[in-house]
Amino acid sequence: MNIESPLISALELEHTYGAQNYHPLPVVLHKGSGCRVWDTDGKEYLDFLSAYSAVNQGHCHPRLLKVLHEQSSHLTLTSRAFHNDQLGKYCEFMCQTFGFDRLLPMNTGVEAAESSVKLARRWAYEVKGVAPDRALVVFPEGNFWGRSIGAISASSDPDSYGGFGPLLPGFIKVPYNDLAALELTFQDPNVAAFMLEPIQGEAGVVVPDQGYLASVRALCTKYRVLMIADEIQTGLGRTGALLACDHEQVKPDILVLAKALGGGMLPVSAVLCSDEIMLTIRPGQHGSTFGGNPLACAVASEAIQIILDENLTQNAASMGSFLQAGLQDLVDTYPILQLTRGKGLLHALVFDENQPDLAWNFCVKLMSLGVLAKPTHGHIVRLAPPLVIKENEVDAALTIIQKALKN
């Protein structure tokens, strides 16, 4: 390949002029459709990352493209200085779909998660009666909701928070999946909220014990603590239920959505909660220039409707079971693998953590064979294809995974 090829040019340009805050696989993608993407040389791949679950509906879904084109031809942005004809409809649709009173529109997942923390603190002062500036928010160890100062202040990963201090006060960390530790923390009357991922994605698809979420809900109710469900990665059909909390019939006090809410078209996020919580924030106390823009509202509404109309949640459950069985067979066959875990179409393969290069080399080999995935925490490979994936595509991916393991 000569120096003028699109691949070399794209890699060199990004390396020369871009921030070095990512370590991507050496592939330059040019086109996508459904579960498949193509690089600048025309090579085809099965996408088993889905932009970290932001493309649940598949790449370039025609219904989303249609809405994106139609709405962008009319109006894209007004700011919240004025009303637009899409926001109200979107809020109503989302509240009725997920069973909440009100929606706060934002753009990115980390913005929505930060907003939920602000809401919880404000609720603690105005409703629970916590003294000013004393509210505490609890997070499980291993959590990940972005890399803002707020997000890294809640992190237990030194790679996230190291060298970026001072960190924010008022955040407490407890072990994930440890109800005794959580209840002990809740005995402090200043605790406002507990924010958790129903399945920890970036930590390596860590699935808690059955009944954990229901017990968290019960403890939050007992101690008058808000349960904040960070469903940014696990929501919108990914785990075989519309929300991962639905597996235990749990309703959080605050629901945080993002990623697939934008259908892979543009960043959209949302915070949903009750009147009691949402109405503690008044005009001028929170906002976003792009939050609630009509283009995002139209696309997000269609993104949710596609999941419902095309039964993508049910497909994630059935295809996830097929994928899980195939991955377990590979774990039983190849000693290089320690275990597999996950739910629906969110799974992980865990390699020996004492050999961190194995996962990276495995993903490079997968790429050469036509499947795209990415390591997390050095020794874990997350597997999360678009929810439109078919059985023959899962089977093809399992065959490629097996070939990569043999090598």
C-alpha positions, 0 to 999 in steps of 0.5 A, a space after each residue: 500500500 503506497 503512502 497516498 492510500 486513504 488508510 495511510 493518509 487518514 492515520 497519518 493526518 489523525 496522528 499528526 493533528 488529532 489529540 492522542 486520547 484514543 488507541 484505535 485499531 488500525 482500520 479506517 471505516 468509510 461505509 456502514 449498513 446494518 451490522 456491516 461496515 467497510 473500510 476505505 479499501 472496500 474490505 467488509 467487517 461485522 461490527 461487534 462494537 456498535 460504537 459502544 452500543 450507540 448503533 443498536 438500530 444498525 448503521 445508516 438505518 433508512 428510517 433514521 436517514 429519512 427523518 434526519 433529512 426531512 427535519 434538517 430541511 426544516 429546522 435544526 436548532 433554535 436553542 431553548 430561548 424559543 420553543 420548537 415544534 418537536 420537543 414537546 412531542 418528543 418529551 410526551 413520547 418518551 415519558 409515556 414509553 418509559 413511564 415517567 413524568 418529565 424529561 430533561 433533554 441533553 446531548 451526551 451521556 456524560 451530560 445526562 449523568 452529570 444532570 442526574 447528579 445535579 437533580 439528586 443534590 437539588 432534590 436532597 436539599 429541597 425535598 429530603 431536607 439535607 443541609 446545604 452543601 452536605 449531599 452525598 452521591 454514592 457510586 459502585 466501584 468500577 463505574 464508568 459514565 464518561 471522563 468529565 471532572 464529575 465522572 472521573 471524581 466518581 471513578 475507581 480507575 486511576 487511568 481516568 482520574 490520575 493527574 486530573 485532580 483536585 476531584 469533586 467532593 461529595 462522592 462515595 464509592 462502594 463495592 459493586 454487587 455488595 448490598 451490605 456495604 451499600 446499606 451501611 453507606 445509606 445510614 448516613 442521612 446526607 446520602 441523596 442518591 445511588 447511581 449505578 449501571 445495571 451491568 457495568 459495561 466499560 468495566 468488562 460487562 460485569 453482571 451483578 447477582 440476580 436480585 441485586 437490582 431489586 434489592 438496591 431498589 428496596 434499600 433506596 426506598 427504605 432510606 429515602 435515597 434516589 436510585 439513578 439507573 445509568 442505562 446509557 449502554 445497557 438500555 434501549 434493547 441491548 440486554 434483551 429488555 427495553 431497559 436492563 432494569 426491566 429484567 427485575 421489574 425495577 423502576 429507578 427514580 431517575 433514568 439516564 439514556 443516551 448512545 442508541 437514543 441518537 441511532 448512531 446519527 447524532 448525540 442525544 441523551 435524556 434524563 427522566 424522572 418524577 415531577 418531585 425531582 425534576 421541578 426542583 430545577 427552575 429556569 436559569 439553573 440548568 441548560 444546554 445550547 443544543 439540548 432539545 434541538 428539533 433535529 435530535 428530538 425527531 431522530 431520537 423519537 424515530 430511533 426508539 420507534 424502530 426498536 419497538 416496531 422491529 422487535 429489536 429487544 426480542 431479537 437481542 434476547 434470542 440472538 444473545 442466547 445464541 451468541 452466549 452459547 457459542 462463546 461458552 463453547 469456545 471458553 470450554 475449548 480454549 484455555 486462553 479464555 478464562 470466562 464469558 459473561 453478559 446478557 442479551 447482545 452485551 457480552 465479554 470474553 475474559 483473557 488472562 489478566 497477567 497477559 494483557 497483550 492477548 486481548 489486543 492481539 486477539 482483536 487485531 487478528 479478528 480485524 484481519 479476519 473480518 470482525 471488529 471488536 475492542 479490548 477494555 481494561 487490557 484483558 477483556 474483549 467486549 462483544 456488542 453487535 447492532 441489535 438487527 443482527 441475524 443468526 447467520 451473522 452471529 454464526 459467521 462471527 463465532 466462526 471467525 472468533 474461533 479462527 482468531 483463537 486458534 491463531 
